């Protein structure tokens, strides 16, 4: 499937959900439409606009609403599974908005290739600027790496 079509599906989901999510104190965190094995999955990640956690009732309400709207509009030709969930406590940071929102928080940064023998770093997120993600580790070291080197950045879960 072409990247443009996947982007169109993400845009469509955003358009369909905007008002519904606002009415319920929710926001769209991320949408992905991907093939895994022989099956397609439309995954929608929602978050709350207040400090509360996303409940299973929230996920169910969004799933029902979105499913009905997608059935009505029928924009996706292939069969797919719809999944609605929270991005979780260890949520991935994917967009500039995510990096801006969580600046100052502790994150786990993973690299594709080791740097000085290390592929994983934890530290305070400084930010993402011009495709470079920067964190400050607990020992005061600054780690800056390009998005092309980065396998992922997630909020750290610290108890």
C-alpha positions as a printed NumPy array, in Angstrom:
array([[  0.   ,   0.   ,   0.   ],
       [  1.329,   3.413,  -0.915],
       [  2.462,   5.731,   1.854],
       [  0.07 ,   8.388,   0.536],
       [ -2.909,   6.082,   1.002],
       [ -1.8  ,   5.284,   4.567],
       [ -1.478,   9.027,   5.257],
       [ -4.943,   9.58 ,   3.78 ],
       [ -6.37 ,   6.963,   6.157],
       [ -4.632,   8.634,   9.113],
       [ -6.022,  12.004,   8.02 ],
       [ -9.501,  10.508,   7.588],
       [ -9.43 ,   8.977,  11.085],
       [ -8.355,  12.336,  12.498],
       [-11.18 ,  14.134,  10.68 ],
       [-13.797,  11.604,  11.801],
       [-12.688,  11.635,  15.435],
       [-11.896,  15.298,  16.112],
       [-15.291,  16.436,  17.409],
       [-16.098,  13.148,  19.148],
       [-12.796,  13.143,  21.03 ],
       [-13.142,  16.801,  22.067],
       [-16.64 ,  16.137,  23.44 ],
       [-15.26 ,  13.301,  25.578],
       [-12.139,  15.038,  26.899],
       [ -9.886,  12.942,  24.661],
       [ -7.344,  13.583,  21.946],
       [ -5.821,  11.581,  19.131],
       [ -2.25 ,  10.641,  20.05 ],
       [ -1.315,   8.575,  17.001],
       [ -2.818,   6.482,  14.204],
       [ -1.165,   3.727,  12.208],
       [ -2.402,   1.535,   9.396],
       [ -0.083,  -1.355,   8.702],
       [  0.133,  -4.872,   7.404],
       [  1.425,  -7.546,   9.759],
       [  1.697, -10.945,   8.159],
       [ -1.385, -11.328,   6.003],
       [ -3.57 ,  -9.026,   8.123],
       [ -4.047,  -5.247,   8.156],
       [ -4.418,  -3.305,  11.41 ],
       [ -5.802,   0.161,  11.962],
       [ -4.488,   1.177,  15.371],
       [ -5.755,   4.329,  17.002],
       [ -4.076,   5.616,  20.158],
       [ -6.041,   8.077,  22.272],
       [ -5.084,  10.141,  25.278],
       [ -7.001,  12.237,  27.797],
       [ -6.774,  16.019,  27.785],
       [ -6.846,  16.08 ,  31.597],
       [ -4.462,  14.294,  33.946],
       [ -6.578,  11.128,  34.084],
       [ -5.767,   7.816,  32.433],
       [ -7.567,   6.493,  29.368],
       [-10.105,   3.89 ,  30.495],
       [-11.347,   0.796,  28.719],
       [-14.711,   2.584,  28.501],
       [-13.004,   5.444,  26.632],
       [-11.425,   2.979,  24.2  ],
       [-14.696,   1.133,  23.691],
       [-16.652,   4.348,  23.03 ],
       [-14.108,   5.552,  20.474],
       [-13.944,   2.117,  18.842],
       [-17.723,   1.907,  18.463],
       [-18.026,   5.425,  17.093],
       [-15.108,   5.072,  14.677],
       [-16.208,   1.63 ,  13.514],
       [-19.708,   2.921,  12.694],
       [-18.336,   5.933,  10.833],
       [-15.829,   3.86 ,   8.868],
       [-18.545,   1.336,   7.972],
       [-20.741,   4.211,   6.776],
       [-18.022,   5.877,   4.678],
       [-16.315,   2.579,   3.715],
       [-13.002,   4.22 ,   2.675],
       [-10.735,   1.185,   3.187],
       [-10.879,  -1.53 ,   0.536],
       [ -9.12 ,  -4.368,   2.361],
       [-10.265,  -6.145,   5.507],
       [ -8.591,  -4.87 ,   8.665],
       [ -8.732,  -5.092,  12.434],
       [ -9.537,  -1.909,  14.346],
       [ -7.732,  -1.474,  17.654],
       [ -8.205,   1.517,  19.955],
       [ -5.983,   1.934,  23.006],
       [ -3.959,   4.291,  25.134],
       [ -0.36 ,   4.964,  24.092],
       [  0.604,   3.733,  27.583],
       [  2.875,   5.104,  30.257],
       [  5.923,   4.286,  28.123],
       [  4.417,   6.02 ,  25.104],
       [  6.564,   6.504,  22.036],
       [  7.419,  10.056,  21.049],
       [  6.699,  10.297,  17.343],
       [  5.794,  13.851,  16.366],
       [  7.286,  17.253,  17.037],
       [  4.253,  17.943,  19.241],
       [  5.131,  14.892,  21.372],
       [  8.758,  16.028,  21.746],
       [  7.651,  19.555,  22.662],
       [  5.018,  18.32 ,  25.148],
       [  7.394,  15.973,  26.972],
       [ 10.521,  18.162,  27.   ],
       [ 11.999,  17.95 ,  30.478],
       [ 10.654,  14.429,  31.092],
       [ 12.832,  11.336,  31.473],
       [ 12.951,   9.254,  28.288],
       [ 14.519,   6.043,  27.037],
       [ 16.351,   6.531,  23.747],
       [ 17.387,   3.527,  21.642],
       [ 19.814,   3.629,  18.748],
       [ 20.116,   1.29 ,  15.775],
       [ 23.903,   1.102,  16.182],
       [ 25.899,   1.325,  19.37 ],
       [ 27.643,   4.579,  20.169],
       [ 30.695,   4.099,  22.383],
       [ 29.456,   0.558,  23.053],
       [ 25.986,   1.686,  24.12 ],
       [ 22.671,   1.425,  22.226],
       [ 20.315,   2.615,  24.966],
       [ 20.348,   5.854,  26.916],
       [ 18.075,   7.295,  29.578],
       [ 17.88 ,  10.953,  30.416],
       [ 15.952,  14.192,  30.494],
       [ 14.578,  15.1  ,  27.076],
       [ 16.003,  18.407,  25.938],
       [ 14.088,  18.287,  22.669],
       [ 14.106,  17.586,  18.957],
       [ 15.411,  20.278,  16.648],
       [ 16.097,  19.941,  12.923],
       [ 15.933,  16.14 ,  13.13 ],
       [ 18.309,  15.87 ,  16.104],
       [ 17.059,  14.437,  19.398],
       [ 18.923,  15.601,  22.488],
       [ 18.808,  14.24 ,  26.03 ],
       [ 20.848,  14.858,  29.161],
       [ 21.798,  11.735,  31.088],
       [ 21.819,  11.497,  34.876],
       [ 25.6  ,  12.026,  34.936],
       [ 25.233,  15.284,  32.975],
       [ 26.32 ,  13.898,  29.592],
       [ 24.518,  15.347,  26.574],
       [ 23.519,  12.781,  23.963],
       [ 22.432,  14.133,  20.588],
       [ 21.564,  11.866,  17.69 ],
       [ 19.815,  12.163,  14.371],
       [ 16.411,  10.633,  13.799],
       [ 17.993,   8.314,  11.221],
       [ 20.156,   6.819,  14.009],
       [ 17.261,   6.515,  16.459],
       [ 15.311,   3.277,  16.776],
       [ 12.86 ,   4.892,  19.19 ],
       [ 12.232,   7.342,  22.   ],
       [  9.737,   6.54 ,  24.76 ],
       [  8.765,   8.092,  28.042],
       [ 10.604,   6.244,  30.792],
       [  8.546,   4.435,  33.389],
       [ 10.143,   5.077,  36.756],
       [  8.634,   3.791,  39.981]])
